[in-house]
Amino acid sequence: MTLDTLIPKAAGIMADRLRVVEKLKACKERLVESQQVARLEYYVLDVATGMRASSKILGDFFGIGDDYRRD
């Protein structure tokens, strides 16, 4: 492969990745909105490591700020 063929291929791969990232962001926004409407929350605690993860809505309910390490 030459540089002339690699550059367009790399640009295509990067464009595909950007499209996937944008789709994931949109899906996450829809999920958060659905959780808000349905009032669905989650909380996970890994007892072995002490790491916690929770939905933003649940964090908001308990006053946990966005700067709190969730996972």
N, C-alpha and C positions, 0 to 999 in steps of 0.2 A: 504494500500500500504506500502511496505517496502522500505527501503533505496536502496536495490538492484534493485528494479523496478523503483524508482523515478529518479535515476541518469541517466540511459539510456534514459528515457523519456525526462528529462530536456535537455540532450545533443542533442536529436533529435529536440526539439523545438528551441534551440539556432542555430543549423545548418540550420533549415528552415528559421529562421529570417535572418541569414547571406546571404542566397541565395536570399531572397526577397530584402534585402538592395543592394546587388550587381546588381540585375536586375533594381532596381530603379536608381542607379547611371548610368548604361548603357543607360537607357531611357532618363535621363536628358542630358547626353552627346550628344545623337542623336538629342534631341530637340534643344539644343543650336546650334549644327552644322546646323540643318535645318533652324533655325532662321537666322543664318549668311548667308547661301546661298540665302534664300528668302528675306533677309533684313527686317524681321518682328521684330517689337519691341512692348513693352507694357509699360505703365505707369499708375499706379493706385494711387489715392489720397483719403484717407478716411478723409473727411472734418471734421467729428466729433472729430476724435482723432489727426489729423494732420500727421498720419503715411503715408508714401509713399512706393511704391514698383515699381521697374522698371527692365527691362531686363538688363543684364550685358552689352550687346552690346550698348544699348542706353546710359548707364552710361559711357561706354568707349568713345562714340561719344562726350558726353558733358564734358569729363574729370573727371568724378566722380570716385574716387578711390574705391578699394575693401573694405577699412576700413569704408566707409560711411554707416551709418545705413539705410538699404533699407526697412525694414519692422519691 
